[in-house]
Amino acid sequence: MPLHVKIARQQIRKLFIDNRASLPYSLRLEDIREMAYLHCDLQGQLAAAPPISSIETSLFGKPQDLFEIGGKKYTMKFLNFYIRYCFPQQFLHFKGDETIVELGSGSGMQVELLKKLYPNLTILCFDLPAQLYLCEKYLTNVLGKEAVVSSEQNLDAVSLGSLEKGKVHMFGNWQTPLLKGFSFDIFWNAASFGEMEPEIVANYLSYVKGGAKWVYLMQARYGKESSKEAGVVNPIKFEDYHTMLGMGYKLVREADAYDANRRVSQTGGYFQALWKLNTM
């Protein structure tokens, strides 16, 4: 893109987005950010959670949409992960020493937020190789190298019996059979099961059922849109997850999913739900 066009676009964005109210609601960008922050503050109080004001986002990677409130730095994405955490917190009431398994850790920002709130959590991240590399790189920089047990260190693992408590452990998605028979507190998956066929999701869940005391999911309620170029052949829906968890788990709460500033939306919207192991 020519430099003069780039500069012109930046000036237009600054004039019409950053500094002018959006009709008909007379909202400026700083208004939306402040309302999102206050939404986090309120949800944190309702969930008896450590306040959003007690943590801030990392500056590693030069995050976009960076702003400051109360002397702390945030992005909208960071606030979104706090809102996501508040839903299960209402019922789980984290003590801070739990073991969490997240399948599809993506960027690692949910793990970052949880570890900043509860430094003694033990977290196992499972993902595809490319995503796992990026997640490990990010978390090593924002939490410190000593806080992360690398995927290379876990490459030849044959069991989970020697986990280092209080650390983040990186695993490839092909290593999920290690979870069979492993007892832990929370299984966490947000927005990645929707990329899979139902039978693949059922296979992943077969390794955690009975071992996880709680299951938290945030997914597309009616499945994601598919086309000839992209998507899944058989979209997975809320009812499918509920059926897969079967008699072993009780649905504690299900609701529409929200970000800090809006409803999480796509083809019928997203749900968030929490299941509890029946023996608890």
C-alpha positions, -999 to +999 in steps of 0.1 A: +000+000+000+014+034-009+025+055+021+003+084+013-028+061+012-018+045+045-014+079+062-048+091+048-065+060+061-050+065+095-061+101+096-097+092+085-099+065+112-087+090+139-112+116+128-143+095+123-137+066+148-115+077+176-126+112+181-162+114+170-193+100+187-210+071+169-246+080+161-273+075+172-258+066+206-232+093+210-206+069+220-169+075+217-142+048+216-132+056+251-168+053+263-170+017+249-137+008+266-148+023+299-182+005+297-164-028+289-141-023+319-171-015+342-189-046+329-158-067+339-158-050+373-195-058+379-193-094+367-162-099+389-182-087+419-211-109+411-188-139+407-168-131+438-137-130+416-104-111+421-112-077+404-101-068+369-082-039+385-058-063+401-043-074+368-033-060+334-024-073+300+011-080+288+028-057+263+046-085+246+039-086+209+028-050+208-010-057+213-035-036+193-062-015+209-041-009+240-056+015+265-052+025+302-078+026+330-068+032+366-032+031+358-034-005+343-031-014+307-058-034+289-071-045+255-106-054+246-095-090+240-080-092+275-113-080+290-131-106+270-111-134+286-119-120+320-156-120+312-153-156+300-136-166+333-163-150+354-190-174+341-175-207+356-161-187+386-197-182+398-199-219+406-163-231+408-151-205+433-114-210+424-092-217+454-061-211+433-044-245+434-066-263+408-054-283+379-070-271+346-068-288+312-074-265+282-078-281+248-073-255+221-053-229+241-048-208+210-029-176+218-026-185+255-044-154+267-069-173+288-041-191+305-023-158+310-053-142+327-059-172+349-023-174+360-022-137+368-053-141+390-041-174+405-003-179+403-005-214+418-028-230+392-014-260+373-025-258+337-021-283+308-024-268+273-032-291+244-032-279+208-021-284+172+017-280+167+017-245+151-007-230+177+011-248+205+044-232+194+028-197+194+011-203+227+043-215+244+063-185+230+037-161+243+033-176+278+071-179+282+074-142+276+045-130+297+047-155+326+085-162+326+104-192+313+104-208+348+066-209+347+063-230+316+072-267+310+078-268+272+063-292+246+098-304+240+102-315+276+068-333+274+073-348+240+081-383+253+057-383+283+040-416+290+019-404+319+010-372+338+022-385+372+052-362+374+036-328+366+053-298+382+026-282+404+019-245+397+033-245+362+019-244+327+026-276+307+025-278+269+013-309+250+004-317+214-032-325+207-021-361+198-011-365+234-047-363+248-048-400+255-025-392+284-056-377+301-074-411+303-078-419+340-061-386+350-080-368+378-082-330+375-104-301+383-116-284+351-117-292+314-118-260+294-126-256+257-137-224+241-146-220+204-124-248+190-147-278+192-169-261+166-141-266+141-144-304+144-168-331+134-190-345+162-172-379+163-138-361+168-152-341+197-167-373+212-132-389+210-116-359+228-142-360+255-138-397+260-103-390+274-116-365+300-149-379+310-148-391+346-115-375+352-126-339+350-146-327+380-160-298+359-164-292+321-166-257+308-175-251+271-181-219+251-192-228+215-215-219+187-250-229+198-262-243+164-228-251+149-206-230+127-215-222+091-200-245+065-193-242+028-176-261+001-144-242+008-144-243+046-161-256+077-173-290+089-197-314+071-218-320+102-220-289+125-219-298+162-246-282+184-253-276+221-275-308+223-246-329+209-222-318+237-249-324+263-255-359+249-218-367+248-213-359+284-242-383+291-252-396+324-218-388+340-223-351+342-250-327+354-255-294+335-251-267+362-257-236+340-261-227+303-265-192+289-257-170+260-220-160+258-209-124+260-177-105+254-170-074+276-187-051+251-211-073+231-228-106+226-206-133+211-225-138+179-224-161+149-253-181+133-276-182+163-250-170+188-226-187+212-235-205+245-214-210+275-221-239+298-207-257+329-212-294+337-204-310+370-193-346+376-222-365+391-202-381+419-193-347+434 
